[in-house]
Amino acid sequence: MMSQIRQSLRANFHAIWLATLAVALSVGWFLLDGNVKVNLADEGYIWYGVRAMSHGHMPMRDFHGYDPGRYLWTYGWSWVLGDGLVSMRLACVFFQCFGVLAGLLAAWRLSRNPFFLSCIALALCAWMHPRYKVFEQSIALMFVYAAVLLLEKPSYRRHFWVGVLGGLAAFMGKNHGAYHVVAFAMIIALAAWGEGWREWSRRSAIWVGGTLIGYLPQWLMLIFVPGYFRHSVATIGQIIAQGTNLPTRVPWPWLVPDHYTSWYRYSAIAEGCFYAAFPVLFVLAAIVAWRLRRAGLLKHPVLVAAVCVTLPYVHYVFSRPDIVHLSHGAPTLALALIAIPFTLAGTGRMIGMGAAAALAPACLVANLFQYGITLESTAAPRSLVRVDVGGQQMVAPIYHAHVMKSAQILANELASPDEPVLFLPHMPGLYPLTGRLSPTNQIYFIFPATPEEDRALLAEIEAANVQWVMLHDYPLDGRDDLRFRNTHPIVFDFFRKNFAPVKIASLPPDMIALRRNQPIPVASDAITEQRPSASPEVR
């Protein structure tokens, strides 16, 4: 028995070592700055969903959110870690570990050199920011490794389990299910090329069957959760009609603003170069495919897998071109770029290892201002404070600290427990911070509403008998047409006519607190500004 265990450990030593590397780098990095910065918008969006599900609420049906998978993952870990924001980040990091490990297991096919694999690990972890979004890039890396296994041995069993992975990924996000279909349709067709129509059909049917089984948790919710099916269908229609993101200009490296200096400029140039690398990758991949033909390509499964997975994820990357969305496709892009030199004879291996050594620091520079460590080291004196967020100590800019303090005053001191509070439009994180639930299904307002949608929102507000509002009439993306007063003019006019301002001393001047019909006495709490220690303690 012991000899069998020793043999198994020796046979899988590389997996154990790579898993150790992935966990040490991912969790170690989290311990350095996992409690720094507070994102009340996008991060608050998932934090709200986790808290809402703990109260029995369902995404789509009771609140606008992601598909249930990521909420269930983080909610499950909350039983062990707690339900604070830092705990949620750590739960996301645990998922990240699987993604980084998948990428390393794929890269291990290229080279087993420890330095090479360490560079890969560093490059992948550099893109695992912000932490609340690591599901995206981690799932993409899992797809790459699954594709490598399938190309190495295209058995029926592997086709089935690849499908199961795709179904589970779709439970995390519909877009991942769609990207899975595009990527693996190409991969399965390439693997079955020359095997005949019947063999391709059989493999595809098994893959589709696995996908349907992997999606079983969603099927069960659609069937048995009252109202879930109807609202899920409505959400799909909404996504088709307006998309999921507001478009911005692609930050090509030649468009970096002149006023950017020093490391801000280097970081922006690096980000732009990664955007430019996508078309470069596909041109190079086409040249390699033409040179090697099908038989030669199948000898390089990492390249084929990384390119096929990266291709559909380009949609996500360019849906809103910024550093956050770039991170969803950049890890697989990096693997593909590194894999290309390994198709060359002679010095190809050395060039590939050199590419890994060069890409690792480039990834770090591109993401430099995503890191909490960077914020702490570059922040002006007295611009950061320690705040309690969900029962855990965090370090945040003074502006966000004022916002959170004001929200707590409004929700927990001025408003009674039975009086609904509405936070608008981009700070859903204030709900879990104050222990409240949103009185409306929509919790994040970015798209201009049609008159029908605006009136429907007003009907929700009236039905919930909302008594208090905290409003940030902010020009999103610097666009005045995206202020709440312009995206939802009917609701804004209702507030103007039926609510009165409430003065809260800590509330930033670009925000306003409102109470229905009549003002109340001033709340004069303030925040004591203090410079946090260089390495804030996670509690």
C-alpha positions as CSV (number, residue, x, y, z in Angstrom):
1,M,0.0,0.0,0.0
2,M,2.7,2.5,1.0
3,S,4.7,1.6,-2.1
4,Q,1.7,2.4,-4.3
5,I,1.3,5.7,-2.6
6,R,5.0,6.5,-3.1
7,Q,4.7,5.6,-6.8
8,S,1.6,7.7,-7.2
9,L,3.4,10.7,-5.6
10,R,6.4,10.3,-7.8
11,A,4.2,10.0,-10.9
12,N,2.3,13.1,-9.9
13,F,5.1,15.1,-8.4
14,H,4.9,17.8,-11.0
15,A,1.2,18.3,-10.3
16,I,1.9,18.6,-6.6
17,W,4.7,21.0,-7.1
18,L,2.7,23.2,-9.5
19,A,-0.3,23.2,-7.2
20,T,2.0,24.3,-4.4
21,L,3.4,27.1,-6.6
22,A,-0.1,28.2,-7.6
23,V,-1.5,28.3,-4.0
24,A,1.6,29.9,-2.5
25,L,1.7,32.7,-5.1
26,S,-2.1,33.3,-5.1
27,V,-2.7,33.2,-1.4
28,G,0.6,34.8,-0.5
29,W,-0.2,37.8,-2.8
30,F,-3.6,38.0,-1.1
31,L,-2.1,38.2,2.3
32,L,0.0,41.2,1.2
33,D,-2.9,43.4,0.1
34,G,-6.2,41.5,0.3
35,N,-7.7,44.1,2.6
36,V,-6.7,47.2,0.6
37,K,-9.1,49.2,-1.5
38,V,-12.9,49.0,-1.5
39,N,-14.8,48.8,-4.7
40,L,-18.4,49.6,-3.9
41,A,-19.5,49.3,-7.6
42,D,-18.4,46.2,-9.4
43,E,-17.1,44.4,-6.3
44,G,-20.2,45.5,-4.4
45,Y,-22.3,43.9,-7.2
46,I,-21.0,40.4,-6.4
47,W,-20.9,41.0,-2.6
48,Y,-24.5,42.0,-2.7
49,G,-25.4,38.8,-4.5
50,V,-23.7,36.7,-1.9
51,R,-25.5,38.4,1.0
52,A,-28.8,38.4,-0.9
53,M,-28.6,34.6,-1.6
54,S,-27.9,34.1,2.1
55,H,-31.4,35.6,2.7
56,G,-33.0,33.2,0.2
57,H,-33.0,35.7,-2.7
58,M,-32.2,34.4,-6.2
59,P,-30.3,36.3,-8.9
60,M,-32.4,37.5,-11.9
61,R,-35.6,36.8,-10.0
62,D,-35.0,38.9,-6.9
63,F,-32.0,41.0,-7.9
64,H,-30.1,41.7,-11.1
65,G,-26.9,39.8,-11.0
66,Y,-24.6,37.1,-12.4
67,D,-25.5,33.5,-12.9
68,P,-25.8,31.6,-9.6
69,G,-22.5,29.6,-9.7
70,R,-20.1,32.2,-8.4
71,Y,-22.5,33.3,-5.7
72,L,-22.9,29.7,-4.5
73,W,-19.1,29.3,-4.5
74,T,-18.5,32.4,-2.4
75,Y,-21.5,31.8,-0.2
76,G,-20.3,28.3,0.6
77,W,-16.9,29.6,1.7
78,S,-18.6,32.2,3.8
79,W,-19.6,29.5,6.2
80,V,-15.9,29.0,6.9
81,L,-14.4,32.4,6.3
82,G,-17.2,34.7,7.2
83,D,-19.3,37.0,5.0
84,G,-17.2,40.1,5.0
85,L,-15.6,41.6,1.9
86,V,-12.1,40.4,2.6
87,S,-13.5,36.9,3.1
88,M,-15.3,37.1,-0.2
89,R,-12.0,38.0,-1.9
90,L,-10.2,35.1,-0.3
91,A,-13.0,32.7,-1.6
92,C,-12.4,34.1,-5.0
93,V,-8.6,33.6,-4.6
94,F,-9.3,29.9,-3.8
95,F,-11.0,29.6,-7.2
96,Q,-8.1,31.5,-8.7
97,C,-5.8,28.7,-7.5
98,F,-7.5,26.2,-9.8
99,G,-7.2,28.5,-12.7
100,V,-3.5,29.2,-12.2
101,L,-2.9,25.5,-11.7
102,A,-4.7,24.7,-14.9
103,G,-2.5,27.2,-16.8
104,L,0.7,25.8,-15.2
105,L,-0.3,22.2,-16.1
106,A,-0.8,23.3,-19.7
107,A,2.6,25.2,-19.7
108,W,4.3,22.1,-18.2
109,R,3.8,20.5,-21.7
110,L,6.0,23.2,-23.1
111,S,8.9,23.0,-20.6
112,R,9.5,21.5,-17.2
113,N,12.1,24.1,-16.3
114,P,11.3,25.5,-12.9
115,F,12.3,29.0,-13.8
116,F,10.1,28.9,-16.9
117,L,7.1,27.6,-14.9
118,S,7.7,30.2,-12.2
119,C,7.6,33.0,-14.8
120,I,4.3,31.5,-16.1
121,A,2.9,31.4,-12.6
122,L,3.9,35.1,-12.0
123,A,2.4,36.2,-15.3
124,L,-0.9,34.4,-14.7
125,C,-1.2,35.7,-11.1
126,A,-0.4,39.3,-12.4
127,W,-3.7,39.2,-14.3
128,M,-5.8,37.8,-11.4
129,H,-6.9,41.3,-10.5
130,P,-9.3,42.6,-9.4
131,R,-9.9,39.6,-7.3
132,Y,-13.7,39.7,-7.5
133,K,-13.4,39.0,-11.3
134,V,-10.9,36.1,-11.2
135,F,-13.7,33.7,-12.2
136,E,-13.4,34.9,-15.8
137,Q,-9.7,34.3,-16.4
138,S,-9.6,31.2,-14.2
139,I,-12.4,29.5,-16.2
140,A,-10.6,30.4,-19.5
141,L,-7.4,28.8,-18.2
142,M,-9.4,25.7,-17.2
143,F,-10.7,25.5,-20.7
144,V,-7.1,25.6,-22.1
145,Y,-6.0,22.7,-19.9
146,A,-9.1,20.7,-20.7
147,A,-8.5,21.3,-24.4
148,V,-4.9,20.2,-24.1
149,L,-6.1,16.9,-22.4
150,L,-8.6,16.4,-25.2
151,L,-6.1,17.0,-28.0
152,E,-3.6,14.7,-26.3
153,K,-6.1,11.8,-26.0
154,P,-9.5,12.5,-27.8
155,S,-11.3,9.7,-26.0
156,Y,-15.1,9.6,-25.5
157,R,-14.6,10.0,-21.8
158,R,-12.6,13.2,-22.2
159,H,-15.2,14.6,-24.6
160,F,-17.8,14.0,-21.9
161,W,-15.9,15.6,-19.1
162,V,-15.0,18.6,-21.2
163,G,-18.7,19.0,-21.8
164,V,-19.4,18.8,-18.0
165,L,-16.8,21.5,-17.5
166,G,-18.5,23.7,-20.0
167,G,-21.9,23.2,-18.4
168,L,-20.5,24.1,-15.0
169,A,-18.8,27.2,-16.5
170,A,-22.1,28.3,-18.0
171,F,-23.6,28.0,-14.5
172,M,-20.9,30.6,-13.5
173,G,-21.8,32.8,-16.4
174,K,-23.8,32.4,-19.7
175,N,-21.0,34.0,-21.6
176,H,-18.5,31.3,-20.5
177,G,-21.0,28.7,-21.8
178,A,-21.1,30.5,-25.2
179,Y,-17.3,30.8,-25.4
180,H,-16.9,27.1,-24.5
181,V,-19.2,26.1,-27.4
182,V,-17.2,28.2,-29.9
183,A,-13.7,27.1,-28.6
184,F,-14.5,23.4,-28.3
185,A,-16.5,23.2,-31.5
186,M,-13.2,24.2,-33.3
187,I,-11.1,21.9,-31.1
188,I,-13.3,18.8,-31.5
189,A,-13.5,19.4,-35.3
190,L,-9.7,19.6,-35.5
191,A,-9.2,16.5,-33.4
192,A,-11.7,14.5,-35.4
193,W,-10.5,15.7,-38.8
194,G,-9.9,12.7,-41.0
195,E,-11.8,10.4,-38.7
196,G,-15.0,10.6,-40.7
197,W,-18.4,12.2,-40.3
198,R,-19.8,9.6,-38.0
199,E,-16.9,9.7,-35.6
200,W,-17.1,13.5,-35.4
201,S,-20.9,13.3,-34.8
202,R,-20.4,10.8,-32.1
203,R,-17.8,12.8,-30.3
204,S,-19.8,16.0,-30.6
205,A,-22.9,14.3,-29.2
206,I,-21.0,13.0,-26.2
207,W,-19.6,16.5,-25.6
208,V,-23.1,18.1,-25.9
209,G,-24.4,15.5,-23.5
210,G,-21.7,16.3,-21.0
211,T,-22.5,20.0,-21.3
212,L,-26.2,19.4,-20.6
213,I,-25.3,17.3,-17.5
214,G,-22.8,19.9,-16.3
215,Y,-25.5,22.5,-16.6
216,L,-27.8,20.4,-14.4
217,P,-27.7,22.8,-11.4
218,Q,-29.1,25.5,-13.6
219,W,-31.8,23.2,-15.1
220,L,-32.9,22.3,-11.6
221,M,-33.2,26.0,-10.6
222,L,-35.1,26.8,-13.8
223,I,-37.6,24.0,-13.1
224,F,-38.1,24.1,-9.3
225,V,-37.3,27.7,-8.2
226,P,-40.6,29.7,-8.6
227,G,-40.3,32.6,-11.0
228,Y,-36.6,31.9,-11.8
229,F,-37.3,30.7,-15.4
230,R,-39.3,33.7,-16.4
231,H,-36.8,36.2,-15.0
232,S,-33.9,34.3,-16.5
233,V,-35.4,34.5,-20.0
234,A,-36.1,38.2,-19.5
235,T,-32.5,38.8,-18.5
236,I,-31.3,37.1,-21.7
237,G,-33.5,39.4,-23.7
238,Q,-32.1,42.4,-21.9
239,I,-28.5,41.3,-22.6
240,I,-29.3,40.8,-26.3
241,A,-31.0,44.2,-26.5
242,Q,-28.4,46.3,-24.7
243,G,-25.3,44.1,-24.0
244,T,-23.6,43.9,-20.6
245,N,-21.0,46.8,-20.9
246,L,-20.7,50.4,-21.9
247,P,-18.2,50.6,-24.8
248,T,-15.1,52.7,-24.5
249,R,-12.2,53.5,-26.8
250,V,-9.6,50.8,-27.2
251,P,-6.4,51.9,-25.3
252,W,-3.9,51.2,-28.1
253,P,-0.3,52.0,-27.0
254,W,-0.1,54.9,-29.4
255,L,-3.1,56.6,-27.8
256,V,-1.6,57.0,-24.3
257,P,-2.3,60.6,-23.1
258,D,0.6,63.0,-23.1
259,H,0.1,64.0,-19.5
260,Y,0.8,60.5,-18.3
261,T,4.2,60.4,-16.8
262,S,6.6,57.9,-15.2
263,W,5.1,54.5,-14.3
264,Y,1.6,55.6,-15.2
265,R,2.8,55.9,-18.8
266,Y,4.7,52.6,-18.8
267,S,1.7,50.8,-17.4
268,A,-0.7,52.3,-20.0
269,I,1.7,51.5,-22.8
270,A,2.0,47.9,-21.6
271,E,-1.8,47.6,-21.4
272,G,-2.1,48.9,-25.0
273,C,0.6,46.5,-26.2
274,F,-1.4,43.6,-24.9
275,Y,-4.5,44.8,-26.7
276,A,-2.4,45.0,-29.9
277,A,-1.1,41.5,-29.2
278,F,-4.5,39.9,-29.9
279,P,-4.5,40.6,-33.7
280,V,-0.8,39.8,-33.8
281,L,-1.4,36.4,-32.1
282,F,-4.1,35.4,-34.6
283,V,-1.9,36.4,-37.6
284,L,1.0,34.4,-36.2
285,A,-1.2,31.5,-35.4
286,A,-2.5,31.5,-39.0
287,I,1.0,31.4,-40.3
288,V,1.9,28.5,-38.0
289,A,-1.2,26.6,-39.0
290,W,-0.4,27.1,-42.7
291,R,3.2,26.0,-42.1
292,L,2.5,22.9,-39.9
293,R,-0.8,21.8,-41.4
294,R,-3.2,19.7,-39.3
295,A,-0.9,16.9,-38.5
296,G,1.8,19.2,-37.3
297,L,-0.6,21.4,-35.3
298,L,-1.8,18.4,-33.3
299,K,1.7,17.9,-32.0
300,H,1.4,21.3,-30.3
301,P,-1.8,21.0,-28.2
302,V,-1.0,23.9,-25.9
303,L,-0.8,26.4,-28.8
304,V,-4.0,25.0,-30.4
305,A,-5.9,25.0,-27.1
306,A,-4.7,28.5,-26.1
307,V,-5.5,30.1,-29.5
308,C,-9.0,28.4,-29.8
309,V,-9.9,29.5,-26.3
310,T,-8.6,33.1,-26.7
311,L,-10.5,33.6,-29.9
312,P,-14.0,33.8,-28.3
313,Y,-12.8,35.6,-25.2
314,V,-11.7,38.5,-27.5
315,H,-15.4,39.4,-27.4
316,Y,-15.2,39.9,-23.7
317,V,-11.9,41.7,-23.8
318,F,-13.1,44.3,-26.4
319,S,-16.7,44.6,-25.1
320,R,-15.4,47.3,-22.8
321,P,-11.7,47.8,-23.5
322,D,-10.0,48.5,-20.1
323,I,-7.5,46.8,-17.9
324,V,-10.2,44.8,-16.1
325,H,-11.7,43.3,-19.2
326,L,-8.3,42.8,-20.7
327,S,-7.5,40.5,-17.8
328,H,-10.2,38.1,-18.9
329,G,-8.3,37.1,-22.0
330,A,-4.7,38.1,-21.4
331,P,-3.7,35.0,-19.5
332,T,-4.6,32.6,-22.4
333,L,-3.2,35.2,-24.8
334,A,0.1,35.0,-22.9
335,L,0.1,31.2,-23.0
336,A,-0.5,31.2,-26.8
337,L,2.3,33.7,-27.5
338,I,4.7,31.7,-25.4
339,A,3.7,28.5,-27.1
340,I,4.4,29.8,-30.7
341,P,8.2,29.7,-30.5
342,F,8.0,26.1,-29.2
343,T,6.8,25.1,-32.7
344,L,10.2,26.1,-34.1
345,A,13.1,23.7,-34.4
346,G,16.5,24.5,-33.0
347,T,16.3,27.6,-30.9
348,G,12.6,27.7,-30.5
349,R,12.6,26.3,-27.0
350,M,15.1,29.0,-25.8
351,I,13.0,31.7,-27.5
352,G,9.9,30.4,-25.8
353,M,11.6,30.5,-22.4
354,G,12.9,34.0,-23.1
355,A,9.3,35.0,-24.0
356,A,8.1,33.8,-20.7
357,A,10.8,35.7,-18.8
358,A,9.9,38.9,-20.7
359,L,6.1,38.5,-20.5
360,A,6.1,38.1,-16.7
361,P,7.3,41.7,-15.9
362,A,5.2,43.0,-18.8
363,C,2.1,41.6,-17.2
364,L,3.1,43.1,-13.8
365,V,3.6,46.5,-15.3
366,A,0.3,46.5,-17.3
367,N,-1.6,45.7,-14.1
368,L,0.6,47.9,-11.8
369,F,-2.2,50.2,-10.7
370,Q,-4.7,47.4,-10.0
371,Y,-2.7,46.2,-7.0
372,G,-3.4,47.3,-3.4
373,I,0.3,47.4,-2.8
374,T,0.7,50.1,-5.4
375,L,-2.1,52.1,-3.9
376,E,-0.5,52.0,-0.4
377,S,2.9,52.9,-1.7
378,T,1.8,55.8,-4.0
379,A,-1.0,57.3,-1.9
380,A,-0.6,60.8,-0.6
381,P,-0.2,61.3,3.2
382,R,-3.4,61.0,5.1
383,S,-5.3,59.9,2.0
384,L,-6.0,56.3,3.3
385,V,-7.9,55.3,6.4
386,R,-8.7,52.1,8.2
387,V,-12.4,51.3,8.0
388,D,-14.7,48.5,9.2
389,V,-16.3,46.8,6.2
390,G,-18.6,43.9,7.0
391,G,-16.9,43.3,10.3
392,Q,-13.4,43.2,8.8
393,Q,-10.7,45.9,8.9
394,M,-9.8,47.3,5.5
395,V,-7.8,50.2,4.1
396,A,-9.6,52.6,1.8
397,P,-9.2,56.0,0.3
398,I,-10.7,58.8,2.4
399,Y,-13.4,59.5,-0.1
400,H,-14.8,55.9,0.0
401,A,-14.5,56.0,3.8
402,H,-16.7,59.0,3.9
403,V,-19.2,57.4,1.6
404,M,-19.4,54.3,3.7
405,K,-19.7,56.2,6.9
406,S,-22.5,58.3,5.5
407,A,-24.4,55.2,4.3
408,Q,-24.1,53.7,7.7
409,I,-25.4,56.8,9.4
410,L,-28.3,57.0,6.9
411,A,-29.3,53.3,7.0
412,N,-28.6,52.5,10.7
413,E,-29.2,55.7,12.6
414,L,-31.5,58.0,10.6
415,A,-33.7,55.4,9.0
416,S,-35.7,52.9,11.1
417,P,-35.3,49.2,10.3
418,D,-38.6,49.0,8.5
419,E,-37.9,52.0,6.2
420,P,-36.4,50.9,2.9
421,V,-33.2,52.7,1.7
422,L,-32.2,53.0,-1.9
423,F,-28.6,53.5,-3.0
424,L,-28.2,54.9,-6.5
425,P,-26.8,54.4,-9.0
426,H,-23.4,52.6,-8.9
427,M,-22.7,51.5,-5.3
428,P,-24.6,48.2,-4.6
429,G,-21.8,47.4,-2.0
430,L,-23.5,49.8,0.4
431,Y,-26.4,47.4,0.9
432,P,-24.3,44.5,2.4
433,L,-22.2,47.1,4.2
434,T,-25.3,48.5,6.0
435,G,-27.0,45.1,6.3
436,R,-29.8,46.1,3.9
437,L,-31.4,44.6,0.9
438,S,-32.2,46.6,-2.2
439,P,-35.9,47.6,-2.5
440,T,-35.6,47.2,-6.3
441,N,-34.6,44.3,-8.6
442,Q,-32.0,46.4,-10.3
443,I,-29.0,47.3,-8.1
444,Y,-26.6,48.8,-10.6
445,F,-27.8,51.5,-13.0
446,I,-25.5,52.2,-16.0
447,F,-27.7,52.0,-19.1
448,P,-30.1,54.8,-20.2
449,A,-33.6,53.6,-19.4
450,T,-36.5,53.7,-21.8
451,P,-39.6,55.5,-20.6
452,E,-41.3,52.2,-19.9
453,E,-38.3,50.9,-17.9
454,D,-38.1,54.2,-16.0
455,R,-41.8,54.0,-15.1
456,A,-41.3,50.3,-14.1
457,L,-38.5,51.3,-11.7
458,L,-40.7,54.1,-10.3
459,A,-43.4,51.6,-9.7
460,E,-41.0,49.3,-7.8
461,I,-39.9,52.3,-5.6
462,E,-43.5,53.2,-4.9
463,A,-44.5,49.6,-4.2
464,A,-41.5,49.2,-1.7
465,N,-42.5,52.6,-0.1
466,V,-38.9,53.8,-0.3
467,Q,-38.3,56.5,2.4
468,W,-34.6,57.2,2.0
469,V,-32.3,57.6,-1.0
470,M,-28.5,58.2,-1.3
471,L,-27.8,59.4,-4.8
472,H,-24.5,59.9,-6.6
473,D,-25.4,61.8,-9.8
474,Y,-22.1,60.9,-11.4
475,P,-21.1,61.3,-15.1
476,L,-20.0,57.7,-15.8
477,D,-17.1,57.5,-18.2
478,G,-17.1,61.3,-18.1
479,R,-20.3,61.4,-20.1
480,D,-23.0,63.8,-18.9
481,D,-25.7,61.7,-20.6
482,L,-24.9,58.9,-18.2
483,R,-25.8,60.9,-15.1
484,F,-28.7,59.3,-13.3
485,R,-30.8,62.4,-13.9
486,N,-30.4,61.7,-17.6
487,T,-30.6,57.9,-17.7
488,H,-33.7,57.9,-15.5
489,P,-35.3,61.3,-15.8
490,I,-38.8,60.1,-14.6
491,V,-37.4,58.7,-11.3
492,F,-35.1,61.6,-10.8
493,D,-38.0,64.1,-11.2
494,F,-40.0,62.0,-8.8
495,F,-37.2,62.4,-6.2
496,R,-37.0,66.1,-6.9
497,K,-40.8,66.6,-6.2
498,N,-41.3,64.1,-3.3
499,F,-38.1,64.0,-1.4
500,A,-36.1,66.6,0.6
501,P,-32.3,66.8,1.2
502,V,-30.9,65.5,4.4
503,K,-27.5,66.9,5.6
504,I,-24.9,64.3,6.7
505,A,-21.6,65.9,7.6
506,S,-19.5,63.0,6.3
507,L,-21.3,62.8,2.9
508,P,-19.0,63.9,0.0
509,P,-20.2,67.1,-1.8
510,D,-20.9,65.2,-5.0
511,M,-23.6,63.0,-3.4
512,I,-26.9,63.8,-1.8
513,A,-29.1,62.1,0.8
514,L,-32.9,62.4,0.5
515,R,-35.9,61.6,2.7
516,R,-39.4,61.4,1.5
517,N,-41.5,64.5,2.1
518,Q,-39.5,66.1,5.0
519,P,-36.0,66.8,6.2
520,I,-34.7,65.6,9.6
521,P,-32.1,67.0,12.0
522,V,-28.5,67.0,10.8
523,A,-26.2,64.0,11.5
524,S,-22.8,65.3,12.3
525,D,-20.6,62.2,12.6
526,A,-17.2,62.6,11.0
527,I,-14.3,60.4,10.1
528,T,-11.0,60.6,11.8
529,E,-8.3,60.6,9.1
530,Q,-5.2,58.6,9.9
531,R,-2.4,57.1,7.9
532,P,-2.6,53.2,8.0
533,S,0.5,51.2,8.7
534,A,2.6,50.1,5.8
535,S,1.3,46.5,6.0
536,P,-2.3,46.6,7.3
537,E,-3.3,43.6,9.3
538,V,-6.1,41.4,7.8
539,R,-8.7,40.6,10.5
